[in-house]
Amino acid sequence: MSPMHTHPKATPIPESEYQARRERILQWLPKHNANGFVWWGNTYIFYLCGFAFAPTERPIGLVISASGETVLFVPRLEVEHAEAYAYVDRVVSYPEYPSEMHPMTYLADVLKQLDMDSGTFLGDGPGYGMIMGYRGPSLPELLDVTFKSTLADLDTVMYVKSEHEVALIRESAYWASVAHQFLQDYTKVGLTESDVSMRAGFEAGQQLLAHYEGAYKALSWGGNGPMAIYRGQIGEHSALPHSLNINAVFKAGDTLVTGASCPMFGYYSELERTMFMGEPSSEQRRLFDHMLALQDLAIAACVVGKPCASVDQAVRDYIDTHNLWDNWRHHVGHNIGIRYHEGPFLDIGDETIMESGMLFTVEPGLYAPGVGGFRHSDTILVTDSGPEFLTLYPRDLNSLILPVD
């Protein structure tokens, strides 16, 4: 799959959308009688101001006052990075952690300047988490403030994607398909999964960079460019849903479970396929056919107005009917966006009502020790007119049988 000159280039989330996101959550303040927010999580900070960073023991926080003023609080080493990428009013820094004065003391001074040193503040935590050895006081230990979590509220807002977010995830899916085609083409008996996945990612990455002519940015702490991998799910190990790379050697008869994605200005998609090294056995065919039927009915069940649980229930009814419980391991799928896994979940424990603009990876799997794992995953957009595939890659058995000659 080669990008055509007519293939459009995606663009990052615009500043106006970050501003609209912040304006939306500012409406929560009167309800809680609160005077501002402090956010610590890197995905939430990215969602609200566009600053993508790798979290370490050095605290980073986004402060939003009741007036809408935004301050990004960072260690000195991140100042230029933050000033270049964050859509905020100002960046404030502290020297280092650990140091003579604790970073939270500096932040307390910032909150005093914003009249946030008393009353209630909202966000995802009272202080920075214990990340990579960090330790320190919470803000209520330093100021006359109380904290109330609005983490679940922001997560819920993130359930439904904007048109611009969908466009980025659709573009991520396109490049995931490019990488996956290379993965499929290069997989040969006698090679290792590292041989193939590294080559596939490199080849797809070269195409992406040429297409974007310097304008591409991953804006991700978890990857850079297209990737297509096996994650150890080769042969008998394919029956382990979350295996890890073991540098397995491909053999005739292997069941293969793949994974592909591409961070696109901070957003992800998910594409997975079950493939076979040579003609599959009757048992491999049987389980593949059941898996594909499960995915078909799960995708069809992604309907506006229905609870997420109903998708999993449809899958479970099929598993009951066909006596497949020994092969069941996990729920049907999850939302995806800035994080690879987001809520809501296609699980009988999640009664969230599906809305137009929600995205799901639809990936019911079947697993048989000694035979392999059987799982496709497609990224699906829920729309008023029905589910729409964002990942476009062959799903039928014949397209996924690899030659062994």
Phi and psi in degrees as a GROMACS rama.xvg file:
@    title "Ramachandran Plot"
@    xaxis  label "Phi"
@    yaxis  label "Psi"
@TYPE xy
-109.107  137.043  SER-2
-66.1042  133.192  PRO-3
-86.4375  156.475  MET-4
-63.542  -18.2039  HIS-5
-85.8398  -9.40079  THR-6
-65.1836  124.182  HIS-7
-70.5999  152.542  PRO-8
-92.9527  135.679  LYS-9
-78.0416  157.226  ALA-10
-127.227  154.442  THR-11
-64.0937  165.041  PRO-12
-58.525  130.03  ILE-13
-75.9029  157.901  PRO-14
-56.135  -36.8746  GLU-15
-60.5038  -32.8767  SER-16
-72.501  -38.1159  GLU-17
-62.4264  -40.9068  TYR-18
-61.8156  -42.9751  GLN-19
-64.1826  -36.6813  ALA-20
-62.7238  -43.632  ARG-21
-67.757  -40.018  ARG-22
-62.323  -33.8369  GLU-23
-64.9883  -45.3821  ARG-24
-75.9218  -23.666  ILE-25
-59.9833  -24.279  LEU-26
-68.8175  -12.6913  GLN-27
-79.5544  -19.38  TRP-28
-60.1648  -48.6832  LEU-29
-60.0919  -37.3841  PRO-30
-58.5485  -36.4714  LYS-31
-100.895  3.82434  HIS-32
50.9598  47.8204  ASN-33
-113.066  160.356  ALA-34
-118.015  17.7696  ASN-35
157.292  -178.175  GLY-36
-126.813  150.745  PHE-37
-132.704  122.172  VAL-38
-114.098  137.15  TRP-39
-112.98  -34.8016  TRP-40
-64.3073  135.68  GLY-41
-64.1242  -33.8527  ASN-42
-70.1682  -34.3974  THR-43
-73.7795  -38.5567  TYR-44
-63.0411  -43.0698  ILE-45
-62.2171  -42.4713  PHE-46
-62.8523  -32.8998  TYR-47
-95.7099  -20.9213  LEU-48
-142.801  -1.05639  CYS-49
83.59  9.32162  GLY-50
-93.307  111.456  PHE-51
-97.0995  126.879  ALA-52
-150.346  160.603  PHE-53
-92.8413  116.759  ALA-54
-68.3189  137.44  PRO-55
-133.45  -165.14  THR-56
-68.5647  -12.2632  GLU-57
-85.3317  115.877  ARG-58
-62.7262  140.041  PRO-59
-129.829  133.792  ILE-60
-142.155  147.581  GLY-61
-109.255  119.478  LEU-62
-104.186  130.832  VAL-63
-126.995  116.29  ILE-64
-82.7469  170.883  SER-65
-61.6561  -27.9102  ALA-66
-80.277  -7.05342  SER-67
95.1992  0.372232  GLY-68
-65.8897  138.423  GLU-69
-118.298  132.022  THR-70
-128.906  124.649  VAL-71
-99.4104  121.345  LEU-72
-101.581  117.664  PHE-73
-139.139  160.813  VAL-74
-71.1945  159.168  PRO-75
-53.3569  -36.2839  ARG-76
-66.244  -16.7955  LEU-77
-102.128  2.70556  GLU-78
-59.6372  -54.3829  VAL-79
-64.2575  -37.7005  GLU-80
-60.4663  -47.8936  HIS-81
-65.0207  -42.6137  ALA-82
-64.5693  -28.1787  GLU-83
-80.0316  -28.2729  ALA-84
-120.455  -24.4941  TYR-85
-85.1428  133.468  ALA-86
-89.642  82.0968  TYR-87
-136.957  166.183  VAL-88
-72.7968  -38.4043  ASP-89
-158.068  157.965  ARG-90
-112.197  129.861  VAL-91
-119.972  138.843  VAL-92
-126.486  163.302  SER-93
-123.24  160.735  TYR-94
-64.3615  -53.7244  PRO-95
-173.021  163.362  GLU-96
-130.473  132.024  TYR-97
-71.3614  159.505  PRO-98
-157.816  -176.766  SER-99
-60.1957  -38.1453  GLU-100
-116.999  135.472  MET-101
-70.4941  142.402  HIS-102
-53.7448  -34.1348  PRO-103
-65.8461  -24.9429  MET-104
-68.7807  -40.0868  THR-105
-63.1279  -42.707  TYR-106
-66.333  -35.8149  LEU-107
-58.1461  -39.2408  ALA-108
-64.8807  -38.6646  ASP-109
-61.9057  -41.9462  VAL-110
-67.2022  -33.9141  LEU-111
-63.3858  -41.587  LYS-112
-63.3053  -27.2072  GLN-113
-97.3832  10.2241  LEU-114
56.7005  39.2058  ASP-115
-116.286  22.2894  MET-116
-94.0631  11.9939  ASP-117
-150.983  166.654  SER-118
82.0064  -148.394  GLY-119
-115.535  137.692  THR-120
-121.318  153.527  PHE-121
-111.011  168.534  LEU-122
149.98  -152.146  GLY-123
-107.822  3.6243  ASP-124
176.959  154.764  GLY-125
-73.3332  -15.5356  PRO-126
-164.678  177.469  GLY-127
-68.8626  142.886  TYR-128
-76.3356  168.023  GLY-129
-79.784  77.3808  MET-130
-102.894  124.195  ILE-131
53.586  36.9754  MET-132
94.866  -0.642057  GLY-133
-63.0484  141.949  TYR-134
-143.491  143.648  ARG-135
177.087  169.602  GLY-136
-74.0737  153.877  PRO-137
-81.9425  164.927  SER-138
-64.2728  -37.9418  LEU-139
-62.2234  -19.3513  PRO-140
-79.4364  -17.3198  GLU-141
-107.375  -25.4304  LEU-142
-130.75  165.448  LEU-143
-83.7908  62.1147  ASP-144
-127.97  156.077  VAL-145
-120.377  154.341  THR-146
-115.308  140.193  PHE-147
-131.544  127.061  LYS-148
-75.014  131.3  SER-149
-121.472  26.9139  THR-150
-62.0326  -46.7253  LEU-151
-63.8601  -34.177  ALA-152
-64.5431  -43.7946  ASP-153
-70.0727  -39.1057  LEU-154
-57.4743  -41.1478  ASP-155
-64.8778  -40.0701  THR-156
-59.4232  -37.4715  VAL-157
-74.8959  -9.69892  MET-158
-58.3845  -44.2116  TYR-159
-97.0731  125.256  VAL-160
-90.8021  145.403  LYS-161
-76.5603  169.812  SER-162
-59.4798  -37.3815  GLU-163
-70.0776  -38.6234  HIS-164
-63.6686  -44.2856  GLU-165
-59.9497  -41.025  VAL-166
-60.9625  -39.9985  ALA-167
-68.4716  -39.9276  LEU-168
-69.62  -35.9839  ILE-169
-62.5313  -40.983  ARG-170
-68.0986  -39.149  GLU-171
-57.6212  -42.2507  SER-172
-63.9333  -37.4024  ALA-173
-60.12  -48.8718  TYR-174
-74.1089  -26.3258  TRP-175
-61.8928  -40.2586  ALA-176
-65.8684  -39.1559  SER-177
-59.4463  -48.1768  VAL-178
-64.5048  -39.9467  ALA-179
-65.6318  -36.8991  HIS-180
-63.5794  -40.2922  GLN-181
-62.1768  -43.04  PHE-182
-57.8464  -47.2873  LEU-183
-64.3614  -44.0765  GLN-184
-65.0352  -35.5525  ASP-185
-89.4766  -11.7334  TYR-186
-72.2319  118.243  THR-187
-136.979  150.345  LYS-188
-56.3787  133.37  VAL-189
96.701  -20.8864  GLY-190
-82.7887  167.262  LEU-191
-105.359  161.456  THR-192
-62.0874  -33.0888  GLU-193
-68.6221  -40.4856  SER-194
-51.8503  -49.5734  ASP-195
-77.086  -46.2986  VAL-196
-66.7886  -39.0722  SER-197
-65.7859  -40.6836  MET-198
-66.9063  -41.9641  ARG-199
-62.5126  -45.4555  ALA-200
-63.2125  -40.918  GLY-201
-64.2605  -47.8894  PHE-202
-62.575  -44.6347  GLU-203
-65.9134  -38.0212  ALA-204
-63.8241  -38.4753  GLY-205
-63.0607  -40.5472  GLN-206
-65.0638  -43.3035  GLN-207
-61.3334  -46.5652  LEU-208
-63.7131  -38.239  LEU-209
-66.2845  -39.6562  ALA-210
-66.9816  -39.9816  HIS-211
-86.2677  -12.1371  TYR-212
49.9283  46.1099  GLU-213
90.4311  -4.51359  GLY-214
-91.9861  -7.8404  ALA-215
-75.4602  137.499  TYR-216
-137.628  131.965  LYS-217
-71.13  -40.6912  ALA-218
48.2142  47.6379  LEU-219
-138.406  143.48  SER-220
-92.682  1.84711  TRP-221
-118.745  7.81482  GLY-222
168.129  171.768  GLY-223
-150.613  104.19  ASN-224
91.8936  175.833  GLY-225
-63.4022  145.53  PRO-226
-141.465  143.414  MET-227
-140.119  125.479  ALA-228
-140.156  170.018  ILE-229
-109.381  -23.2876  TYR-230
52.9485  37.7504  ARG-231
78.1819  -3.26927  GLY-232
-85.0501  71.5688  GLN-233
-130.634  132.628  ILE-234
62.4771  -135.78  GLY-235
-62.4794  -29.532  GLU-236
-68.7444  -15.2177  HIS-237
-66.9964  -14.6633  SER-238
-79.7137  -1.48737  ALA-239
-100.131  105.534  LEU-240
-56.944  -34.8766  PRO-241
-121.27  56.1554  HIS-242
-71.3151  174.525  SER-243
-124.55  161.141  LEU-244
-56.946  124.225  ASN-245
-118.609  11.4911  ILE-246
52.7283  45.2836  ASN-247
-65.3836  150.972  ALA-248
-97.4667  130.655  VAL-249
-70.6365  135.771  PHE-250
-129.206  152.392  LYS-251
-57.6674  137.387  ALA-252
93.8952  -9.72925  GLY-253
-65.7962  140.435  ASP-254
-87.669  134.71  THR-255
-122.929  134.42  LEU-256
-120.838  124.199  VAL-257
-105.001  173.054  THR-258
-151.476  139.369  GLY-259
-146.48  145.668  ALA-260
-162.639  -179.031  SER-261
-161.651  117.381  CYS-262
-65.4462  125.96  PRO-263
-125.76  97.0462  MET-264
50.4859  40.7109  PHE-265
99.3689  -3.98322  GLY-266
-120.073  147.605  TYR-267
-119.672  157.727  TYR-268
-124.479  177.104  SER-269
-139.498  130.584  GLU-270
-132.39  126.289  LEU-271
-136.16  146.98  GLU-272
-140.612  150.479  ARG-273
-99.4159  125.656  THR-274
-129.609  170.364  MET-275
-135.832  139.588  PHE-276
-85.0765  95.0169  MET-277
87.9435  -178.944  GLY-278
-62.4288  126.963  GLU-279
-71.7028  153.66  PRO-280
-72.5585  171.293  SER-281
-61.364  -35.7039  SER-282
-71.9999  -40.6834  GLU-283
-60.775  -42.6471  GLN-284
-63.5888  -42.9415  ARG-285
-60.2101  -47.6321  ARG-286
-70.4778  -36.67  LEU-287
-60.8736  -45.5719  PHE-288
-61.8376  -41.771  ASP-289
-64.2434  -43.253  HIS-290
-59.9245  -44.6746  MET-291
-65.5952  -38.8663  LEU-292
-63.6284  -40.2855  ALA-293
-62.3068  -44.2006  LEU-294
-66.4658  -39.8028  GLN-295
-57.5526  -48.2756  ASP-296
-72.5006  -31.2123  LEU-297
-67.6166  -42.4566  ALA-298
-63.6189  -44.1137  ILE-299
-62.0664  -25.38  ALA-300
-84.4466  -4.01243  ALA-301
-81.6337  83.9309  CYS-302
-123.13  134.971  VAL-303
-53.9718  133.441  VAL-304
93.3074  -11.7067  GLY-305
-97.1529  149.342  LYS-306
-72.3285  148.87  PRO-307
-54.8212  -35.9117  CYS-308
-58.8358  -27.8039  ALA-309
-66.923  -27.5661  SER-310
-68.0405  -48.0304  VAL-311
-64.408  -36.1854  ASP-312
-64.2528  -38.3832  GLN-313
-62.2052  -41.4035  ALA-314
-63.8567  -44.0664  VAL-315
-65.7331  -34.9908  ARG-316
-63.3095  -40.4454  ASP-317
-65.0986  -43.3322  TYR-318
-62.0285  -39.6973  ILE-319
-59.9886  -50.2487  ASP-320
-60.3119  -37.6616  THR-321
-103.735  10.1369  HIS-322
54.6574  54.8077  ASN-323
-111.896  15.3582  LEU-324
-63.147  -29.4205  TRP-325
-64.938  -18.0243  ASP-326
-102.193  1.3586  ASN-327
-87.2213  141.788  TRP-328
-135.98  -27.0525  ARG-329
-157.715  171.482  HIS-330
-69.7654  178.882  HIS-331
-80.3169  -33.6821  VAL-332
173.215  -172.216  GLY-333
-154.225  161.12  HIS-334
-68.5336  161.733  ASN-335
-150.463  150.724  ILE-336
-178.452  -110.626  GLY-337
-66.4407  -40.4444  ILE-338
-97.8057  149.499  ARG-339
-67.6559  -33.9934  TYR-340
-117.956  123.158  HIS-341
-134.307  160.456  GLU-342
-85.3548  163.689  GLY-343
-79.1278  175.186  PRO-344
-119.329  142.955  PHE-345
-82.5442  79.058  LEU-346
-145.624  147.442  ASP-347
-63.1479  -13.9587  ILE-348
-88.0063  1.03302  GLY-349
-120.838  109.749  ASP-350
-95.4692  13.2938  GLU-351
-55.3187  133.881  THR-352
-80.8012  129.019  ILE-353
-70.8766  137.932  MET-354
-124.206  155.639  GLU-355
-60.2643  131.324  SER-356
102.38  -7.6568  GLY-357
-79.3666  149.572  MET-358
-120.798  143.737  LEU-359
-140.736  143.303  PHE-360
-84.9298  124.493  THR-361
-107.313  110.429  VAL-362
-148.24  52.1878  GLU-363
-63.9736  132.247  PRO-364
-121.315  157.746  GLY-365
-128.083  140.824  LEU-366
-136.97  132.529  TYR-367
-132.258  106.358  ALA-368
-52.6681  133.487  PRO-369
87.8094  -16.3161  GLY-370
-111.958  -51.1126  VAL-371
142.13  -175.613  GLY-372
-106.53  150.776  GLY-373
-134.783  104.125  PHE-374
-153.863  121.605  ARG-375
-100.438  148.624  HIS-376
-133.12  129.558  SER-377
-126.38  144.181  ASP-378
-88.8846  120.706  THR-379
-117.963  135.001  ILE-380
-99.2314  126.605  LEU-381
-81.8457  125.087  VAL-382
-130.828  166.87  THR-383
-64.0189  -23.8775  ASP-384
-98.8979  8.4035  SER-385
118.462  174.409  GLY-386
-69.5445  140.59  PRO-387
-121.881  130.182  GLU-388
-72.3588  127.587  PHE-389
-94.7785  -32.6959  LEU-390
-85.7469  129.253  THR-391
-124.487  96.7104  LEU-392
-151.181  144.337  TYR-393
-53.3023  140.498  PRO-394
-115.776  -14.1489  ARG-395
-76.3488  155.821  ASP-396
-60.0944  -48.7462  LEU-397
-59.9144  -31.9818  ASN-398
-74.0097  -10.8803  SER-399
-119.352  17.2102  LEU-400
-96.8216  122.041  ILE-401
-95.1686  140.484  LEU-402
-68.9771  147.689  PRO-403
-112.371  -0.112026  VAL-404
